């Protein structure tokens, strides 16, 4: 009986060893196979990739809030609310100014290194997480896995969602592997859309992160958030020359005119006449208005951070208000 038990244990151990001796990327879910092959190509071990993609805590949990809010009706609602959000955030300009003063050392470096205005960076961080006050409650990997496993790629939007989720899942695995974090402990707190940290970076944008202290960037730290947002705009949007605020038109007046234009036109954009990928046509607000050319170019750059016209014009409005507040001479006691 003892011999039988020992043989049984040996066979079981051998089977388990074989099961967990990962040397390929074979999964029932073909998308997992793609992700595994991609991360292995970038230096992640087969074992780590397999353990991550077979982890109950990562691939068998789903985010119902994410699934609800990425539906087209919710996206449309969110875009409509962007205008209201811009107006509400104006009252936070004094907090922006305080942040600009407290982290002057980081903003100085961001302007010098990347050519991005400090006020623009602060406005983005305000819009994204109210300068770090909004704390994320989701897990980035679970967010993207939910999208991946539930999306049926029939429309162009659904195909985009599928591909987007795969690239972000791969980026998370690579990030945690480089950090030496076990799959079950690889927790990246995120928004319901999977965006991480104070500047709300998607994981596939981690290549744009920068650290003030010369180490691996931590997007929950303000200095790193400042530099990373600046680097993103510099690299991805070619934002490399500081805005001359004296060349800007009356931002508040232009913003109001844009909102009226948007209300009257179903398909419109502040800067674009056509979507180059899909061929979709837009009513362009700045077309035929040379007096808005300077503003238009910077709105276009900020739309590389978030492709909403309302988001971009809101960032410039907040940045302009902060610029004016900083320019005011301080009262002596």
Secondary structure, 3 states (H helix, E strand, C coil): CHHHHHHHHHHHHHHHHHHCCCCCCCCCCHHHHHHHHHHHHCCCCHHHHHHHHCCHHHHCCCCHHHHHHCCHHHHHHHHHHHHHHHHHHHHHHHHHHHHHHHCHHHHHHHHHHHCCCHHHHHHHHHHHHCCCCCCCCEEHHHHHHHHHHHCCCCCHHHHHHHHHHHHHHHHHHHHHHHHCCCHHHCCCEECCCCCECCCCECHHHHHHCCCCCCCCCCCCCHHHHHHHHHHHHHHHHCCCCCCCHHHCCCHHHHHHHHHHHHHHCCCEECCCCECCCCCCECEECCCCCHHHHHHHHHHHHHCCCCCCHHHHHHHHHHHHHHHHHHHCCCCCC
